[in-house]
Amino acid sequence: MRALAIQTSPFGEYVDRPEGAVLMTELDPKDVLTDLFDSDDLPLPNPKAAAEIVIQRLIDAGFEIK
């Protein structure tokens, strides 16, 4: 039987995580977009390149991406 570690999220909610799971406190926009573009919902041939293009276009349009 697999043990679960119960941790709180940054919002104070309880979250079940598999043993050894890492809690991420900050999301990188490039990683989030790459994951989205590599999903079954929106499959692209090169999700990493697509993420870089989207981020650059947002920066060029005046958005601040951290």
C-alpha positions as CSV (number, residue, x, y, z in Angstrom):
1,M,0.0,0.0,0.0
2,R,1.3,3.4,-1.0
3,A,1.6,6.1,1.8
4,L,0.3,9.5,1.2
5,A,1.7,12.7,2.7
6,I,-0.9,15.3,3.6
7,Q,0.5,18.8,3.1
8,T,-1.1,22.2,2.9
9,S,-1.2,24.3,-0.2
10,P,0.0,27.9,-0.2
11,F,-3.7,28.7,0.2
12,G,-4.0,26.6,3.4
13,E,-5.9,23.8,1.8
14,Y,-5.0,20.2,2.5
15,V,-3.5,18.4,-0.5
16,D,-2.8,14.6,-0.7
17,R,0.5,14.0,-2.4
18,P,2.2,10.7,-3.2
19,E,5.2,9.9,-1.1
20,G,8.3,11.7,-2.6
21,A,6.2,14.3,-4.5
22,V,7.7,17.8,-4.6
23,L,5.6,20.8,-3.7
24,M,6.1,23.5,-6.2
25,T,5.5,27.0,-5.0
26,E,6.2,28.9,-8.2
27,L,5.1,28.0,-11.7
28,D,7.2,28.9,-14.7
29,P,5.1,30.3,-17.5
30,K,7.1,28.5,-20.1
31,D,6.7,25.2,-18.4
32,V,2.9,25.8,-18.0
33,L,2.5,26.6,-21.7
34,T,4.7,23.7,-22.8
35,D,2.6,21.3,-20.7
36,L,-0.6,22.8,-22.2
37,F,0.7,22.6,-25.8
38,D,1.8,19.0,-25.2
39,S,-1.5,17.8,-23.8
40,D,-4.2,15.8,-25.7
41,D,-6.4,18.9,-25.7
42,L,-4.0,20.9,-27.7
43,P,-1.3,18.8,-29.3
44,L,1.4,20.7,-31.1
45,P,4.5,19.2,-32.9
46,N,6.9,21.4,-30.9
47,P,5.3,22.5,-27.7
48,K,8.4,24.1,-26.2
49,A,9.0,26.3,-29.3
50,A,5.3,27.3,-29.3
51,A,5.5,28.3,-25.6
52,E,8.6,30.5,-26.3
53,I,6.8,32.2,-29.2
54,V,3.7,32.9,-27.1
55,I,5.8,34.3,-24.2
56,Q,7.8,36.5,-26.6
57,R,4.6,37.8,-28.2
58,L,3.1,38.6,-24.8
59,I,6.3,40.5,-23.8
60,D,6.3,42.4,-27.2
61,A,2.7,43.4,-26.5
62,G,3.7,44.9,-23.2
63,F,2.8,42.1,-20.7
64,E,5.3,41.4,-17.9
65,I,6.2,37.8,-17.7
66,K,8.2,36.7,-14.7
